[in-house]
């Protein structure tokens, strides 16, 4: 019999006067086991499947940017039309983040994630058959509902599979798939759009997603969510399947019996003090500060990152009058740099810490954009070098926030808390392209980059107020 099994039996005897003691003790023991299973091929499989959805989420999010230079001439679009089309998807994403975040709390992470991927894939195919501005705008809004729901639900799911030690690297390596999706959209877009037409860009993003939705539906549910719902037998079966794939458990070699008992007792205390789930708790005395800070972080970082990334192809084409193929190739550089930066973040984030990383990126990105605004807007090559680097730097924080936000909320409201927070990224990402269109028309390209530089100051102030979550268990961070 294992150490934890012996302690469960002892706990049930000692607490026999408490009607809920058996459930409480078993829940604590299951959570302890999750925290002490080393990362193994089971985690990798789940990360790859859920990550495949995130790849196509990123692909769909950026696909419009690479068909826009064609649609500008085809549909005679103005700068304001471009801004509204880019904003359309993000408007839908606000709704999706809230609706599917709530669904994930009620019905589970897996079912909600599979539904979102199916929706965004079907609507990507629908985008390919639209024939005018109005129809594409509508299709992108509906597609955005699926895109907006997938990311926070997937982030909650992956976080809940992770143990405290190394969670940052494990999660950021999963999130690396997002910039890879952006990179894939950039490279595929630079080839497909000039050679086959803009419609095929949406088909490439939509058709494979239908298969991914099926694979996600077959994933095991988050054991932490199952425990929170009292479905302990199902949770234990999932945990046993993870343990079966692992060569050892951490506590087999690093903890004695007394230490295991102490850890389980601490877990029980946290479970005993948990409240019933409610979205109103996001604004309680414990979580109100966390909620407001993370909202500002999401809005400010994505206002800058998506504002730059979604406009670069059109800027090269309309402001610097570069050929279509060259505009798309230059725009793809930002996503190559972003992928490299996120990979570096994955291996450094657990050493540097979440707060220090965010502060450093806001400072560096702001400096790069200010220099570009003052000295570099006369050349497309300067925009590519400084603008793409600034995007890559800020892109690491946008990815890191998918790690940080689920960490600061308990399981009972992790998905809805993350979904509500990401709705601010959607609002900011919707506002940024429209604002860029107006500023570009009225004040010029230098004013656009100065606006982004000033926006990083807001993010920096919020970053200094973050709580540090590195190498702490989810139950310890969030009571």
N, C-alpha and C positions, 0 to 999 in steps of 0.2 A: 504494500500500500504506500502511495506517495505521501510526502510531508503534508501537502495541502489537503489531501483526502482525510488524513488523520485529524487535522485541525478542524475540518468541516464537521466531522462527527462530534468532536469535543464541543464545538460551538453550539451545535444543536442540543446537546445535553445541558450545557451550562445555562442556556437561554430558553429552556423549555417552558418557562412561565410566560414568555412573550409570544403571542400568537403569530407574529410576523418574523420571529427570530430566524426560523429555518430559511425563509425566503431571503431575508437580509444577509444572513451569513453566506448562503450559496451565491448570491449576487456579488458580494465582495470577493469571494474566492474566484469567481469567473473573471472579474475585472483584473484581479491580481495575475491570473494566468495570461490574460491578454498582454499585460505590461511586461511579462517575463518570457515571451516567446521571441527568440531572435528572428530577424527578417530572413525569409526563406523563399523557395520557389513559389509557394502558395501566394505570398504577398506580390511577388513579381507578376504572376499570371493575372491577378485582380487589377494590378496597377496598369498592365499593358492593355487589358480589355477596356477598362474605364478610360484609360488614356487615349485609346483610339477614338473614342467619342470626343474627347477634348481636342484631338487633332483636327477633326472635321468641324468642330465648333469654331476653332481658330480659322480654319480654311474658309468657312462660310462668312465669318466676320470680316475678312479682308478681301474676299472675292470681288465685291463691288468696286473696291478701289482700283482694281486692275482691269475692270471692264469700263470704268468711267471715262477714260480718254477716248474710247470708241463711241460711247453714247453721247458724249458732248457734241461730236460732229453729226452723228446719226439723227439725234432728236433735237439738235440746236439748243442745248441746255445752257443756261446762264450760271454764274457763280452761285447765286442763291439756290437754284435748282439742285446743283451738286451738293450743297450743304444739306438741303432737306432730304435728299435721297440717302446720303450717308447717315443722317440722323434717324431715318425711318426704322432701321433695324434696332437701334438702341432704345427707341420708344417702346417697341414691343418687348425688349429685354427687361425693362422696368417691370412690366406686368408679369412676365415669365418668372422673374426672380422671386416675386412675392407669392404668386399662385403655386408654383412648384416647390418652393421652400416650405410652404404650409402643408402641401400634399406629402412631402417627404417625412414630416413629423408625424402625420397620421397613418400613412400606408406603408412607409418604409423607403429607404434610400434607393434601392434597386428598381422598384416599380416606377418611381418618379423619374429616375434617370433614363430608363428605357423609353418612357413616354416622350420625354423632351427630345431625345435623339431622333425618334421616329417622326415627330412633328417638324423639326428643323430640316430633316432630310427630304421629306415630302415637299415642303415649301421651297427648298432649293431647286428641286426639279420644276416646280411651278414658276419660279423666277425666269427659267430659261424660255418659257413660252409667252412671256409678257411682251407687248408690242408698243408700249408707250410709257410715259413718265408716271401717270396716275396708277396704272396696273402694277408696275414694278414697285412703286411706293407702298401700295397695299400689301403685296406679296412679301416685301421685306419686313413690314411691321409684324405680320403673322409669323414669319420665320423667326423673327427676333424673340417671340414668346418662348419658342423652344430653346433657342440659344441661351437666353437669359436664365432659363430654369436649369439647364444642364450643368453649368459651371459650379454654382454654389452647392448643389446636391452632390456632385462628384467630389468636390473638395471636402465636404463633411464626411462622406463615405471613406475616402482614403485616409483622412486624419484619424478616423475611429478605428482603423485597422492597425495603427502605428503605436509603438511603444515610445516612451519618453526619450531614451537615449538614441540619438541619431535620427529623430523624427524629421528634423529640418532637411537633412540630406535625402532621406527617403522620399519626402513629399516634393521637394524641389526637383528631384530627378523625374518624378511623375509629371510635374508641371512643365518640365522641359519640353514635353510633347506639345504644349501650346505654342511656344515660339517656333518649334519645328513645323507646326501646322501653318503658322504665318509664313515661315520660310518656304514651305511647300507651295502655298498659294502664290507667293511671289515668283518662284521659279516656274511653276506650271503656267501661271498667268502670263509671264513674259514669253512663253512658247505657244501656248494654246490660243490666246486671244488673237495675235497677229496672223496665225496660220489657219485656224479653224473657225474663228468667230467668237463673239462674246458669250453666246448661248451655251457653248460647251464648257465654259468655266463653271457655270452653275450645275451642270450635269455631273461633272467630275466631283463636285462637292456633295451632291445629293445621293447618287445611286449607291455608293459603298456604305453610306450611313445607315441604310435600311438593314444591312446585314449586321452592322455594329449594334443596332438597337436590339436585335434578337440575341446576340451574345451577351449583352448587358443583362437582359431579362433572366438569363440562366446563371448569373453570378449569385453566390450566397449573400444573404442579407447581412448588414453590419451587426456583429454580435453585441456591440454596445447599445445599439438601438433596440435590439431584441431584449436585452437585460432591462432597459428602461421601461419597456412595455410589459415586463413580467413574463415573457416567453422564454423561460430559462432553459427548458429542454432543447428548444431550437438553438439557442445561443451556445449551449454546451456542445451540440453536434458540430456547429461551425468551428468552435475552438478546438475540438478534438481533431478536426480535419487539418487545421493549421499545425497543431502539434505533431501530427503524423508526418508532415512534410519537413519538420525541423529536426536536425540531428541532436539537439539538446535544448533544455530550457535554462535560462540564465541562472535561476535560483538553484539549479542542481549543483552548481559548483561555487557559487558566490555567497549563498545565504545558509545559515544554520536554522534549526527549527524555531528558535526564539525569534530570530529576525523575520522569518516568514509570518509567524503569529502576530508580530508587531505590525507588519505591513497590512495584513488582512484586517486587523483591528482598526487601523487608521482608515482603511477603505470603508469599513462598516460605519464608522462615525460620519464620514462624508455622505454616505447613502442615507443614513438615518435623518440627517438634517436637510435633505433635499426637499424642495417644494414641488407642488404640482405645476406642470408646464403651463406657461401663459406668455404670450408675446408682450404683455404689459411688464413682465419682469425685466425686459431689456432696458427699462427706464427706472428700475429700482435703485436704491442707494448703492448697491454693490456694482451694478452693471451700467448705470447711466453714463458715467464718465468714459468707460470703455467704448460704449456704443457711439457716443458723440465723436470721440477721437477717431475711431476707425472709419466713421462716415466721412470725415474730412480727408482722411488719408486716401480712401477710395476715390473720392471726387477729384481731389487735386492731382493725384498721380495719373489717373486715366484721362483727365482733361488734357494734360500735356501729352501723354504717350499716344493716345488714339487720335488726338487732334493732329499731331505731326504725321503719324503713320498713314492715316486715311487720306491725307491731302497731298503727300509727296508726289505720287504719280501724276496728279493733275497739275501740281505746281511746275514740275519739269516740262510738262507739255504746253501749258497755257502762259506761264510767266517767262520761261526761258526758251520756249519754242523749239524744243528738242523733238526729234522723230519719235514715233510711238514706241518702237522696239527699244530705243535707247532710254526713253523715259522709264519704261518698266524695268529694264535692267538696273538702272541707277536706284530706283525705288527699292529693289530687292536687297540692296546692300544693307539697309537698316535692319532687315530681318536676319541676315547672316551674322551681323555684329551682335544682335540681340540674343541669338542662340548661344554664341560663345560666352556672352556675359552671364546668362542664366546658368550655364554649366559651371562657371566659376563660382557663382552664388551658391550652387548646390553643395560644393565642397567646403565653402567658407562660412556659411550661415550659422552653423552650430558653434563655431569658434568666435565669430565676430559678435553674434547676437542680433536679434531682430531689430531692436531700437537703434543700435549703432549703424547697422546697415542702411536703414531707412534714412537716417539723418545724413549720412555721407552721400547717398545718391541724390537727394534733393539739392544739396549744396553743389555737387559737381555738375548735375544737369542744368541747374540755374546759371552757373558760370558759362558753360558751353553755349547756351542759348543767348545769353547777353552778349558774348563775344561775336556770335553769328549775326545778331541783330545790328550791332554797331559797325562791324568791319567786313562781314562776309557775304552779304546778300547780293553783291554784284555778280557773283559767279555761281553757276549751278554746281560746280565741283566743290566749292566751299560749303554750300548747303548740304551736299551729299556727305562730306567729311564731318562737319560739325553737327548738323541736324541728325544724321543717322547715328552718330556716337551718343548724342544726348538722348535720343530715343532708346538706344540699347541700355544706357545706364538706368534710365527711369523704368525700362521694362523689367529689370530685376526686382524692383520694389512692387510693381504691379503683380508679378508672380508671387513674391513673398507674402503679399497680403492674403492670398488664398491659403497659405499656411497659417498665418498669424490669426486671422479672423475666427476660424473654427476653434482655435486653441483657447480663445478668451471666453467662450460660452460653453455651458454644460450640455450634455447629450440631449436633454429634454427640449432644448431650444437652439441647438447648434445649427440646424438647417435653416430655420426661419431667421435666426440672427444673421447668418451668413448671407441669406437671400436678400434680406432687407438692406444690409450693408452694400451688397453688390448692385442694388438698385440705384445707388448713388453714382456708381461708375457708369451705369447705363445713362442716367440723366446727364452726367458731365460729358460723356462721349457723344450724346445726342446734341448737347449744346455747343460743344467745341467746333464741329465742322460748320454749323450754321453761323457761329460768331466769326470764324475764319473767313467765310464767304463775304460777310459784311465789311470786316476790317480790311481784307485784301482789296476790295473794290474801292473803299473810301480812303485808305491811308497807305496802302502798299505792303510789300512783303516784309520789310524790316519791322514794321509795327506788329505784324503777326508773331514773329519770334520773340519780340520784347514782351508781348502779352504772356506768352508761355513762360518766359523767364521769371516774370513777376509772380506767376501762379505758383511757382515752386516755393516761394517764401511761405505761403499758407501751409503747404504740406510739411515744410520743415518745422514750423511751430507745433503742428500736431504730432510730428514724429518724436519730438522731445518729451512728450507726455505718454508715450507708450509704456505699458508694463512689459517686463522681460519674461518670456515664456520658455526660453531655451532650456532643454533637458529637464523639464518638469512634466509630470504626468498630467493628462487632461483633467483628471479628478482633483488634483492638487491645485491647479490654476483656477478652476471654476467651481465654487462651492454649490 
